[in-house]
Amino acid sequence: MRTYPIPFNEEARLRAVYSVPGLGEENSAVFDAICEATRKLLDCPIAHISVVEDDTQWYKSVVGIELDRMPKDNSFCVHTIMSGEPMVVPDLSTDPRFEAHPMVAEGGPGARFYAGVPLILSSGQRFGSLCGLDLVPHEAPSDQQMAVLVDLGQAVVAALEGVPPTPVDQKEDETAKSTFIVLVGHELRTPLTILFGSLQLLEATAESGANKPLMGSARKSAKHLIDLVETIITYSDASTGELRLNEHVCSLEDLLGDIADLSLPGADGVLKSVSVADDSLSVPVYIDPDQVRLALNALLLNAVNHGGQNITVGSRIDGSGNIELVITDDGKLDANVELAALYEPFVVGGDIINRDTRGGLGLGLPLTRKLVELHGGDFEVIAADDHTSAVIRLPAWRVKAAQAG
């Protein structure tokens, strides 16, 4: 799997990058001078100005080493652009995020120290970083050094945006924001739908003994909605379409138990229960639990509304040590369904057996994919003859980071 996260607003970010007229691969003395100043400031042999595009990273200026365009798997700066704050790693080989990184691990160049600041355009979008690198560990730079590095990064942006930027198609950005709002709106409406359906069934079955699990599901759906609204308000930036993570160590066992402790009515009105797989892991992980819970809820609700009768949620470790969170139901996808299309907004994917498309299947999966990629992970739907599984795959370092903390 990939070794880097993807910003939630990647499409809008890339449009902003491509609109900057001074951002060609040709160099000028001012950028070399800024890199030289960075190298001296941080006492590093290497400094560069990186530009992070769709699949690759290239360099506006490099001093101290020869670097060509490289895949993002080999980049540290893809991590730097995930926030507006500097990223400092005194020893990359001891950081769980980077110890297996191709630029750090045995057989690579042996990078050890990294200090960089994101380069932020006037639009608020981040296109790359100004950073220093060394092949030996360093002490963390002082606050004063980092303040100067931030100023140097602002000088890079000022030099690039000195020429009036090429007008960006504002309709595209508005479309991106609208898509973001619709995707989140889908998740706002779905818990309310479940809440309403649960209460309807509660009223109809008040004497049947089913009221307790239904009341619990109604309460959890309402709590999910409240938490989601708070998360959006706290961690999203409407001006850029960005969503930021609030990461900390949490219990995978508690997370899955919370997801599974539901009894929900499907689109056909039949009550379905969710169980935790017997072989699930019980390990701590370093994630944003609210966002991962949101992704799992989207998958679970798809399974409840469109899947078979038996639904399980579980976790496991793959052959590379990555964490897999899996929601499985015994529904069967039609052979004509294009699985790749399921990850795109507003696409249902074809005819579906055992899966009623009323209510969607067009938005929950794309939102899940974006939230998983924000964590540096992968997401896929796997269709077998007798079941369908939705798999969230998170990088192995998120277990190591939790254990180290």
N, C-alpha and C positions, 0 to 999 in steps of 0.2 A: 504494500500500500504506500501511498505518498508519505513524505516525511514533514509536510508543512500544512498549516491551516490556511483556509481561504476566507477572506472577509465576507461578511454577510452581504455587503453592497458591492461585490466585485464588479458587476457589470457597469454600474455608474462610475466606479473608481477608474476602470479602464478607459471609459469615454473621456474622463477628465485628463488622464495621462496623454492620450493621443491628441488632445486639443492644444497642448502646449507647443508653440512654434519653436522655442529654443531647445527642444528636447530631442534633437537628432543625435546620431552617433558621432558626428564630427565634434572635435574638442576645441577648447580655446584656453589661453594661458590662465585666465581667471580661475577656472576650475582646478587646474593643476596646482595653482598657488594655494587654494583652499585645502586641497588634499595634503600638500606639504605642511601647512600650518597644523592640520589635524594630526599628522604623524608626529610632529614635534611636541604638540600639546600632550599627547597620550604616551609619548616615548615608545612608539611602535614602529616597526620597519615597514608596515604596509598600511595604506589608507586608500579609500575609494569612495566614489559617488555612484551608487547603484540605481538602476531603474528596473522596477519589477513589473513585468508585463503579464500576459496570460499564462504562458507555459515556461517562459524563460526569464532570466535576469541578465542585463548587460550593464556596461559601465560608461558613464559620461567622462570619468577620469579615474585613472589608477596610478599610484606611485608605489614603488618598492617591489613590484612583481608584475609579470605579464598575465593578464586574465582575458579570456575570450568570453563571448556569450555562453551562458551555462544553463542547464535545466534548473528549475526552482527547487528540485530535490537537493541540490548542492548549495543552496543559499541559506544564509543566516538572516538576511534582510527581510525575507518573507515573514519572519516572526516579528521583526522590528516594526513593520507597517501595520501590525494588528492593533496598535494603540497609538495615541499621540505622545506617549512618554518614551524617554530613552530606554535602551536595553543594554545592560552591562552584564557580562558573564566573565568573571575573573579566571575561571578554568572550565572550558567547555567540556573536558573529559570527565568532570565530576558532576555535571548537570544532567539529570535524567532525560531532559529533552534532546540533548545533543551528544551523549556519549557514544551512540551508535551512528551518528551522522557521518556521511561519506567523507566530509572534510576533516573529521576529527578521529574517526576510528582507524585502527591499524590498516595500512595500505594506502591511506590518503595522505595529504600534505601535513597532517598533524597540527591543525589549528588549535590553539588553546585559549587565547584571550580575545574577547570581542567587546567593543563599546561603540554603540551607534545611536544616532537620533533619526527619527522619521522626518522625511522631507514633505512638508505639508503645503499644498497649493492654496491660493487665495480662496478656492472653492471649498476648502476644508478636506479635500481628498488627499490621501498619502500616496506618493508615487514611487518612493524608494528611500534610501538612507545615505547619510554621510557617516562613515565608520572607520575605526582603526582596528587592525588585526595584528596578532603576534603568534609565534609558534611556541612561546613559553607563557606560563600563567603570569598574571599581574595582580597586584592589589587593586581594589576598586578605585577608580579615579575620585578625586575630591569633588565636593559640590561645586567649587569654583571652576574646576576643569570642565565639568559637565555643562555648566552654565555657558562657558565659552564655546563648547561644542554645539550647543543649541543655537547660539548666535551665528556660528559658521554655517550651520544648516540653513538658517534663514537667509544668509547671504547667497547660498546656492539658489534658493527659490527666487530671490529678488533678481539675480542675474538671468535666470531662465524666463521669468515673466516680464522682463524689461520690454519685450516686444508684445504689443497687444495680442492676447490669445485669440486663436481661431474661434469664432462663435460656435458654441455647442448647441446642438439641437435640443432646446429646452423641453420639447415634447417628449423626447426619449427619457430624460431625467424624470419628468412628471409621470411618465408611464412606469418607470422603475419604482417611484414612490407609491404610485397607485397599486402596483402589484404587491409591494410590501404590505400596504394597508389591507389589501384584500386577503392576502395569505394569513395575516394575523387576525383579521376579522373572521375568517373561517374558524380559527381556533377559539375566538370569543363566542361565536354562535353555537358551536358544537356542544360545549358543556351545558349551555342553556337548553339546547334541544334534549339532551340526555336528562337534565333536571326536570323538564316539563314531562317527558315521556315516563320517567320514574314516578312522578307524582300522579300521573294519570293511572298508571298500573296500580299504584298504592291505593288509590281511591277505589279501583275496580276489584282489588283483591284484599280488602281490609280484613276479611274474615278468614283468609286462606293461610295466614301465617307467613306470608311473603313480605310483610311490611318492614321488618327489621333490616334485611339487606338492602331493600329499595331505599329506605330512609338514609342508610349509610352511603349509598351511591349518590343520592341527591346531595347530601352534605359534602361529599368529596368533590363532586362536580362544581358546586358553588365555590368551594375553597380553591379549586384549580383556576376558576375564573378570576377570583380575587388576586391570587398570586400572579397570574399572567398579566393582569392590568398593572400591578405594581412593578413587575419586571420590565414591562415595556416603558413605563414612565421613567424608571430609574436608569435603565441601561441602553436605551435607544436614542439615536440622534436623528430627528426628523429632517434636518437640513441636508444630511448626506445619505440617509437610508441605512446608517450603520447600526449594528447591534453589538454590544460589548459583553464579554463574559464576566461573571462574578465567580471565580473559581476558588474552591476550597476542598478539603478532604471530607468525604462522606462515605457512608456505608452502602456498598452495593446491595447487600442483603436487605437493608431497610428500604432502599429505593425500589427494588423489585417487589418487595412485600406491599409497599404502598400502592404500586400500580396494579398488583393482582387482587387486592382486597376490594373488589368491586363486583356487583351483580347488576348487569345493564340490559335493557331491552334493545334488541336489534331493530333494523328497519322493518322487519315483519312483525314486530311486537312481541316476539318470543324472548323470554328472559334467558340471558347467558351469563355464566360465571367464568372467571379467569383464575387459573392456578399457577403457582410457581413450579417450574420443572424441578424434579427431585435432585438432579445433578448440578444445580446452579452453584456458582461460586459465592463465597462470603468473604470478600476482601475489600479493604478500603481503596478508594480511587480519588484522584484529583481532577475534578470536573466542576462545571456549573450545574449543580443538581436540578435547579429550576428549569434550565433549558433542556437538559437531557430528559427530565420528567415530561416536559412539554412534547418533545419528539416521541417518546414512548407512548404518551397518551394519544397522540395523533395516529400512531400505528395501531394501538389497541382499539380505538374507536372505529378505524377502518375495518379491522377484523370482526368487531362486534356487528357492525352494520352490513358488511358485505361478505363475511367469511362463513366458515362452517360452524358447527355447534360446540366443538371442543377447542378451547383457546388456552395456550400456555405462554408464560413469559419466563425466560431463563437467561443464563449467562455462562460463558465458557472462555477458554483461552485457545487461540488458534495456534498453528504450527510455528508462527513467528513471535509468539508471546503477546499478540494484540488481544484486547478484550472484545468479545462479541456479545452484544445484547440482542436476544432473539425473541420475537413474538411469532408464534406458529398457530395456525388454525387448520382444521381438516377440510377446508374448502379447496376447490380446484379451479385454476385459471384456464380459460379456453386457450387452445393452441394458437389462435389468431391474435391474442393479446401481444402488443409490442411492449415488453418490459421496460425498455429504455424510455419509451414515451411517458411512462407513469411518473417519471421524475420531473416532468415539465408542467408548469401551471396550466390549468384548464384543460388538460388532456386526460381522457378517461382510459384510452389504451385499447379499445376494441370490445368485442362481445365477451361477456364473462359468465361462466357457469358457477352457480352457487354464490354469486356476488351481485346483489342488486346495486345499481349505480345511483339510486335515488339519494339525494343529499350530497353527492360529490364524488369522491375519489380523485378529484382534480387538483386539490390544494394541499391536503395534509402531507402527502409524500414529498412534494417540492420543498415545503417548509422544513420537514424532517431532514432532507438532504442538506439544506443550507445550515441548519443548526449543527449537524454532524460535521460538516466540512469546517465550520467555525472552530470546532474542537480538534481539527487536524485529522479527522477520520473519514471513513467511507460508509456508504449506505447502499444496500441492494435488496431487491425482492427476488426470492428464489422460488420457482414454481416446480413442484414435484407432482407425481401422478396422484398421490393421496393427501397432499397437504401443501400449504403455501407459507413461506417464512419470510419475514422482514427482518433484516440483519443490520444492526448498527455496529460498526467496527471502529474501535477507538485505539490509538497508538499505545504500545506497551509502556512507554515512559510514564503514562498517567498512573499506573500501579506503582512503579518505582518511586515516583515523586511522593505518593501518599505514604509509602513505607518509610521514605527518608525523612518525611516531615514528622 
